[in-house]
Every structure is written in structure tokens, then in C-alpha cells.
Amino acid sequence: MTGVPEPSTNNTTATPGLNETTAAWPQGLSVWATAQSTGPVQRRGRYVPQSVKHPARMLPAIAGHAVRSYTQPGDLVFDPMCGIGTTIVEAIHAGRDAIGVEYESRWSDIADLNIAHAHRHGASGRGSVIRGDATRLTALLPAALQGQVSLVVTSPPYGPTVHGLVRPGADGVAKFDNRYGEDKGNLAYRSSLAGLVDGFTDILRGCHALLRPGGVVVVTARPWRKRGELVDLPSAVLAAGTAAGFTPLERCVALLAAVRDGQLVARPSFFQLQQVRKARAGGVPMHLIAHEDVLVLGKPQPPETRTEVVT
């Protein structure tokens, strides 16, 4: 890969527990070097072992980069679909306070364990998780939180079945921990992209009420293929954000591959490799996905609070 800048040696915003090379990259780049170490390495010792059971975990370095880039110590960070609490853990390790909402009690229980684990290992921020339906945030969360959140970091589900884990056996490879729960109220079970976007728009409207003026929403998303056709989830997220009242600010890239000597080193899962190999065998020129789109949205300042520039 050409045009990849070398990591800076002058940046001192390293995050404890994450790969030092990741933390050394400049904050202002639109390409985030968030997979210099693998997901398991990033979580080792920082998250409880049960965390691996969640089928769609955000890389800690992605959440950590967003927190460091768009907030200051003491700010309040929110994740409306927090899963095992990755956003919360990275926020409280960085000296921010954080709140999450999670639909499934299985994951919210693990998030609670991860928060307690982070505090035992020196995290100074306060963190908590509320179990409930994020499409009803204004009814679920205290009214006192409205206008208090500085940053939202989250990712929509890509469907009820995701990569999960594998175990080789005599009869081949067995797949496990690859599904959300069976509760069809989960956003992951929306049967179409339109249904998913409608639910996610409701979530973003709730986030809009929670965000302070000038606050930021960071959403990671990636496209996927359904019956051979590309489903453009990142563009759908942008549409949901504007429908919820946000203004698009940036579109960045969070790498899922490492950068070594100016080249990308892919870190695909077994199922990503399998999918690409099957597609190519069938004549479809599919490639491994090496990044997530990062959509950065802002809540505009009220007109009366904007600074007038006199020329």
C-alpha cells in the first residue's frame, strides 16, 4: 500500500494496555492504525475472558482512538449498543466517564465485569451499563443526562449471525458464539436494511437528545454482501444520521489490518477467508475487507452560541 505515513515518534498519548505502535500514530489522520496488534492481544489482561463470546466485538483501539480524539478528561461518553462494554472500558481508562445501554443481559453482565476489571487495574473514570432497548433512549435514561454527553461511539449490528469463533474437529470446523440472542426485538434481527436503518435512526435521535451542542457521534460500519450484492451500510448510516438531525463532519478509515513497512498485513477471520475463497471460486472477484468506515457526525451549535467572525 502506498501513501501510508510512518508512525510518529513524538506523540505521547499512549493508552495503557494497547499496542504502543497504535498509540504512537498521530491523532489527526483520517486513517486510524487500529490493528497494529490483533484483537485478542488488545484485550488480553484488559478484558475478562468471557468477553470473547460476543459475536461482534469492536476493536479496543478503535474506541480508544475515538475517545482520545474527540473528548477531554472528565467528559461523558455514551454507547447505545455497548455489548461487552468496549467503549466504556476504553473511556474510563482514559479518565472519561461513560454510560452504555445493552439490549441483552448476557452481554451487559459481561460489560459490568469488564468495568469492574478496569477499575481494579487503575481506570479512573466512572462507568455503568443499563439494560434496555436503545430505540427508546429518551424513555430509558434519566432526563438529567440530556445535553450532557460529549461523545457517542457505537456500531450497528450487521445481522443476527456474524463471524464468531471456530473449533476444528473430526467432522470439520465447528462454528460457535456467532449469534446474538434469540430475542427478535434485537435490532440485529431486522429483516431488511431499511428496517435496520429505521431502528438505528431511532437510536441516533435519542443520542441527539443526550449530546451537548457541538457533541460528536462516531459510528463504525462496513458493507457486506447479500446474495452477491453489496449492501452499503456506511452510506445508510450517514442517511440515518442526517435524518436524526446530525451534520456529517468526517469520514475516516479504521484499519483492521496492520501496517508494516508501508504495506498492509491482513488480519482476516477464518470465515472472512472462507467467504472470499468461495466467492472467487464462483467467479466473483471479492477481496478481504481491511478496514471499517468511521462516520463522524456532529450536533450543531445553536445559532445564538456560535462565534461570529468579524472581518
Secondary structure, 3 states (H helix, E strand, C coil): CCCCCCCCCCCCCCCCCCCHHHHHCCCCCCEECCCCCCHHHHHCCCCCHHHHHCCCCCCHHHHHHHHHHHCCCCCEEEECCCCCCHHHHHHHHCCCEEEEEECCHHHHHHHHHHHHHHHHCCCCCCEEEEECCHHHHHHHCCHHHCCCEEEEEECCCCCCECCCEEEEECCEEEEECCECCCCCCCHHHCCCHHHHHHHHHHHHHHHHHHEEEEEEEEEEECCEEECCEEECHHHHHHHHHHHCCCEEEEEEEEECCEEECCEEECCCCHHHHHHHHHHHHCCCCCCCCCEEEEEEEECCCCHHHCCCCCC
